[in-house]
Amino acid sequence: MSKIKSKDTKLEVNFKKVIKGLKFRYQPKIFGKPDFASRKLKIAIFVDSCFWHHCPRHFRKPSSNISYWEKKIKSNVKRTKEVDKFLKKHGWIVLHFWEHDINKNARKCLDKIKLAINSRR
């Protein structure tokens, strides 16, 4: 666990390149710790890895220490729902992108972000 990065993961660094120029801050100090956000537009972006956020398509249950991992992943999913609810209640647009979607079609993710930006203008 100590080797697991919470910042500048490969996924986040690649996504940073995709949204370059859109004026989103990387890991801003906002409730829920979105990966990227614009306070001005009130848009929060979360980059969700398939393992840590229990992707319905790609999640693979670990074969060791099962009870720990089930509890950990379940709490991640619960926290995500609570954060989304809080941010939406306070007027934020919340976007989540799965790791596999970013890797497969980053352009589609970028289009969704641009739609959110346009809805705020």
Backbone as CSV, one residue per row, in Angstrom:
resi,resn,N_x,N_y,N_z,CA_x,CA_y,CA_z,C_x,C_y,C_z
1,MET,0.824,-1.206,0.000,0.000,0.000,0.000,0.860,1.259,0.000
2,SER,2.013,1.208,0.645,2.837,2.410,0.738,3.376,2.843,-0.619
3,LYS,3.405,1.947,-1.582,3.919,2.281,-2.906,2.831,2.827,-3.837
4,ILE,1.601,2.850,-3.366,0.499,3.340,-4.179,0.472,4.867,-4.125
5,LYS,0.551,5.459,-5.305,0.606,6.913,-5.399,-0.786,7.519,-5.294
6,SER,-0.860,8.664,-4.659,-2.139,9.386,-4.595,-2.082,10.625,-5.475
7,LYS,-0.949,10.846,-6.089,-0.741,12.041,-6.892,0.157,11.685,-8.070
8,ASP,-0.104,12.337,-9.190,0.699,12.141,-10.400,0.766,10.687,-10.851
9,THR,-0.375,10.008,-10.791,-0.418,8.651,-11.318,-0.321,8.737,-12.839
10,LYS,0.025,7.654,-13.463,0.156,7.614,-14.918,-1.157,8.044,-15.576
11,LEU,-2.255,7.562,-15.026,-3.580,7.898,-15.551,-3.847,9.402,-15.459
12,GLU,-3.542,9.995,-14.318,-3.768,11.431,-14.124,-2.864,12.271,-15.019
13,VAL,-1.619,11.880,-15.126,-0.668,12.620,-15.962,-1.118,12.589,-17.421
14,ASN,-1.557,11.431,-17.889,-2.050,11.324,-19.270,-3.309,12.167,-19.472
15,PHE,-4.202,12.157,-18.492,-5.437,12.926,-18.607,-5.147,14.428,-18.561
16,LYS,-4.140,14.809,-17.809,-3.734,16.224,-17.740,-3.378,16.736,-19.137
17,LYS,-2.744,15.888,-19.925,-2.382,16.255,-21.297,-3.632,16.418,-22.166
18,VAL,-4.629,15.583,-21.925,-5.871,15.624,-22.704,-6.614,16.941,-22.480
19,ILE,-6.653,17.402,-21.231,-7.441,18.606,-20.921,-6.601,19.879,-20.861
20,LYS,-5.375,19.789,-21.316,-4.481,20.945,-21.310,-5.141,22.126,-22.023
21,GLY,-5.062,23.279,-21.408,-5.617,24.493,-21.997,-7.048,24.789,-21.577
22,LEU,-7.682,23.871,-20.844,-9.069,24.093,-20.424,-9.173,24.771,-19.055
23,LYS,-8.048,25.115,-18.465,-7.992,25.862,-17.207,-8.604,25.118,-16.015
24,PHE,-8.302,23.839,-15.929,-8.687,23.060,-14.755,-7.463,22.905,-13.878
25,ARG,-7.664,23.075,-12.575,-6.562,22.880,-11.627,-6.436,21.405,-11.303
26,TYR,-5.204,20.969,-11.164,-4.926,19.585,-10.805,-4.920,19.433,-9.291
27,GLN,-5.694,18.530,-8.794,-5.851,18.226,-7.372,-6.039,19.477,-6.505
28,PRO,-7.103,20.223,-6.799,-7.383,21.422,-5.996,-7.873,21.038,-4.607
29,LYS,-7.777,21.954,-3.694,-8.243,21.700,-2.328,-9.746,21.983,-2.258
30,ILE,-10.506,21.009,-2.708,-11.963,21.073,-2.731,-12.472,19.813,-2.059
31,PHE,-13.612,19.927,-1.390,-14.195,18.766,-0.722,-14.310,17.596,-1.697
32,GLY,-13.902,16.431,-1.254,-13.984,15.233,-2.078,-12.736,14.972,-2.894
33,LYS,-11.826,15.919,-2.902,-10.561,15.806,-3.612,-10.694,15.372,-5.070
34,PRO,-11.380,16.174,-5.883,-11.440,15.819,-7.308,-10.036,15.860,-7.909
35,ASP,-9.843,15.126,-8.978,-8.535,15.116,-9.636,-8.284,16.433,-10.366
36,PHE,-9.364,16.993,-10.917,-9.282,18.271,-11.619,-10.552,19.055,-11.317
37,ALA,-10.440,20.376,-11.276,-11.636,21.182,-11.024,-11.433,22.614,-11.496
38,SER,-12.564,23.237,-11.780,-12.609,24.666,-12.067,-13.574,25.272,-11.055
39,ARG,-13.043,26.058,-10.133,-13.901,26.714,-9.142,-14.837,27.717,-9.807
40,LYS,-14.309,28.408,-10.795,-15.091,29.438,-11.485,-16.336,28.826,-12.142
41,LEU,-16.162,27.694,-12.815,-17.273,27.045,-13.509,-17.995,26.021,-12.631
42,LYS,-17.416,25.723,-11.483,-17.959,24.712,-10.568,-18.126,23.360,-11.273
43,ILE,-17.011,22.915,-11.856,-16.963,21.606,-12.501,-15.851,20.802,-11.834
44,ALA,-16.203,19.619,-11.354,-15.234,18.717,-10.729,-15.099,17.468,-11.590
45,ILE,-13.859,17.054,-11.816,-13.587,15.881,-12.643,-12.842,14.848,-11.811
46,PHE,-13.354,13.638,-11.842,-12.717,12.518,-11.146,-12.270,11.492,-12.181
47,VAL,-11.032,11.059,-12.063,-10.474,10.026,-12.921,-10.455,8.758,-12.069
48,ASP,-11.354,7.821,-12.391,-11.544,6.637,-11.560,-10.853,5.415,-12.156
49,SER,-9.948,4.842,-11.383,-9.307,3.614,-11.850,-10.282,2.453,-11.683
50,CYS,-10.153,1.488,-12.565,-11.097,0.369,-12.578,-11.007,-0.465,-11.299
51,PHE,-9.833,-0.582,-10.713,-9.703,-1.373,-9.484,-10.238,-0.618,-8.270
52,TRP,-9.740,0.581,-8.031,-10.050,1.305,-6.793,-11.502,1.743,-6.694
53,HIS,-12.174,1.863,-7.815,-13.557,2.360,-7.799,-14.574,1.319,-8.267
54,HIS,-14.143,0.084,-8.344,-15.013,-1.065,-8.627,-15.737,-0.938,-9.959
55,CYS,-14.981,-0.839,-11.022,-15.548,-0.778,-12.369,-16.370,-2.040,-12.638
56,PRO,-17.612,-1.860,-13.097,-18.453,-3.031,-13.349,-17.928,-3.930,-14.477
57,ARG,-17.092,-3.379,-15.345,-16.562,-4.168,-16.461,-15.210,-4.806,-16.183
58,HIS,-14.346,-4.106,-15.449,-12.961,-4.564,-15.343,-12.463,-4.917,-13.941
59,PHE,-13.284,-4.697,-12.947,-12.824,-4.981,-11.584,-12.559,-6.471,-11.416
60,ARG,-11.407,-6.786,-10.860,-11.043,-8.167,-10.545,-10.793,-8.254,-9.053
61,LYS,-11.539,-9.115,-8.414,-11.410,-9.286,-6.977,-10.033,-9.854,-6.649
62,PRO,-9.336,-9.245,-5.701,-8.028,-9.769,-5.298,-8.164,-11.181,-4.725
63,SER,-7.125,-11.949,-4.876,-7.177,-13.337,-4.405,-6.635,-13.504,-2.986
64,SER,-6.013,-12.480,-2.454,-5.518,-12.566,-1.073,-6.089,-11.417,-0.251
65,ASN,-6.139,-11.616,1.032,-6.643,-10.613,1.969,-8.014,-10.073,1.520
66,ILE,-8.862,-10.982,1.140,-10.154,-10.653,0.527,-11.017,-9.747,1.401
67,SER,-11.112,-10.033,2.676,-11.987,-9.230,3.542,-11.518,-7.777,3.613
68,TYR,-10.216,-7.557,3.655,-9.681,-6.196,3.672,-10.068,-5.461,2.390
69,TRP,-9.825,-6.094,1.255,-10.062,-5.440,-0.025,-11.539,-5.185,-0.278
70,GLU,-12.397,-6.117,0.115,-13.835,-5.904,-0.059,-14.296,-4.677,0.722
71,LYS,-13.834,-4.581,1.959,-14.192,-3.448,2.807,-13.639,-2.140,2.224
72,LYS,-12.391,-2.172,1.783,-11.730,-0.989,1.239,-12.438,-0.489,-0.023
73,ILE,-12.697,-1.373,-0.959,-13.329,-0.984,-2.219,-14.757,-0.506,-1.968
74,LYS,-15.463,-1.188,-1.096,-16.842,-0.806,-0.764,-16.872,0.607,-0.174
75,SER,-15.901,0.915,0.687,-15.860,2.259,1.281,-15.511,3.315,0.229
76,ASN,-14.680,2.968,-0.746,-14.364,3.893,-1.836,-15.623,4.241,-2.629
77,VAL,-16.408,3.226,-2.952,-17.634,3.427,-3.733,-18.627,4.280,-2.938
78,LYS,-18.764,3.984,-1.644,-19.673,4.746,-0.786,-19.240,6.211,-0.702
79,ARG,-17.953,6.434,-0.503,-17.432,7.792,-0.402,-17.660,8.562,-1.704
80,THR,-17.487,7.902,-2.832,-17.719,8.543,-4.127,-19.154,9.044,-4.231
81,LYS,-20.112,8.222,-3.827,-21.522,8.619,-3.869,-21.792,9.806,-2.955
82,GLU,-21.206,9.786,-1.763,-21.406,10.883,-0.808,-20.807,12.190,-1.334
83,VAL,-19.618,12.111,-1.904,-18.955,13.302,-2.442,-19.762,13.863,-3.610
84,ASP,-20.203,12.991,-4.510,-21.008,13.448,-5.652,-22.267,14.169,-5.174
85,LYS,-22.947,13.574,-4.214,-24.181,14.151,-3.685,-23.914,15.536,-3.089
86,PHE,-22.847,15.647,-2.300,-22.493,16.919,-1.667,-22.184,17.987,-2.723
87,LEU,-21.322,17.650,-3.680,-20.923,18.632,-4.685,-22.110,19.074,-5.534
88,LYS,-22.939,18.128,-5.945,-24.115,18.472,-6.756,-25.074,19.366,-5.974
89,LYS,-25.230,19.063,-4.692,-26.100,19.878,-3.834,-25.611,21.326,-3.778
90,HIS,-24.300,21.507,-3.905,-23.709,22.847,-3.852,-23.455,23.436,-5.242
91,GLY,-24.146,22.890,-6.246,-24.121,23.501,-7.573,-23.000,23.081,-8.502
92,TRP,-22.277,22.040,-8.170,-21.172,21.578,-9.007,-21.668,20.594,-10.051
93,ILE,-21.038,20.631,-11.209,-21.189,19.562,-12.197,-20.087,18.564,-11.880
94,VAL,-20.452,17.324,-11.706,-19.488,16.286,-11.344,-19.353,15.314,-12.506
95,LEU,-18.133,15.158,-12.980,-17.851,14.239,-14.077,-16.908,13.147,-13.596
96,HIS,-17.235,11.915,-13.958,-16.370,10.777,-13.646,-15.979,10.110,-14.956
97,PHE,-14.719,9.770,-15.064,-14.241,9.053,-16.237,-13.493,7.811,-15.777
98,TRP,-13.926,6.672,-16.300,-13.255,5.408,-15.976,-11.918,5.342,-16.683
99,GLU,-11.004,4.683,-16.048,-9.666,4.458,-16.600,-9.752,3.901,-18.023
100,HIS,-10.595,2.895,-18.236,-10.675,2.269,-19.563,-11.250,3.224,-20.606
101,ASP,-12.136,4.128,-20.205,-12.682,5.104,-21.157,-11.617,6.109,-21.581
102,ILE,-10.805,6.528,-20.634,-9.728,7.479,-20.946,-8.719,6.832,-21.878
103,ASN,-8.347,5.599,-21.567,-7.359,4.898,-22.388,-7.898,4.562,-23.775
104,LYS,-9.178,4.260,-23.852,-9.772,3.834,-25.121,-10.172,5.010,-26.003
105,ASN,-10.776,6.043,-25.393,-11.288,7.154,-26.186,-11.245,8.458,-25.400
106,ALA,-10.066,9.004,-25.259,-9.880,10.243,-24.503,-10.635,11.399,-25.152
107,ARG,-10.786,11.352,-26.442,-11.488,12.425,-27.165,-12.949,12.528,-26.709
108,LYS,-13.576,11.388,-26.488,-14.964,11.369,-26.032,-15.068,11.999,-24.630
109,CYS,-14.097,11.720,-23.781,-14.062,12.326,-22.439,-13.915,13.838,-22.553
110,LEU,-13.027,14.261,-23.426,-12.804,15.689,-23.646,-14.080,16.372,-24.145
111,ASP,-14.817,15.715,-25.026,-16.075,16.274,-25.535,-17.089,16.459,-24.408
112,LYS,-17.152,15.523,-23.473,-18.075,15.642,-22.338,-17.698,16.821,-21.448
113,ILE,-16.413,17.025,-21.278,-15.947,18.163,-20.471,-16.317,19.470,-21.160
114,LYS,-16.113,19.539,-22.464,-16.454,20.756,-23.210,-17.950,21.046,-23.153
115,LEU,-18.774,19.997,-23.178,-20.223,20.182,-23.026,-20.551,20.795,-21.670
116,ALA,-19.904,20.298,-20.629,-20.127,20.832,-19.281,-19.691,22.301,-19.203
117,ILE,-18.554,22.608,-19.811,-18.060,23.991,-19.828,-19.069,24.890,-20.526
118,ASN,-19.544,24.446,-21.697,-20.514,25.252,-22.461,-21.824,25.441,-21.715
119,SER,-22.211,24.470,-20.918,-23.467,24.601,-20.157,-23.337,25.650,-19.052
120,ARG,-22.142,25.979,-18.661,-21.898,26.985,-17.606,-21.744,28.389,-18.171
121,ARG,-21.579,28.509,-19.442,-21.347,29.841,-20.039,-22.617,30.460,-20.528
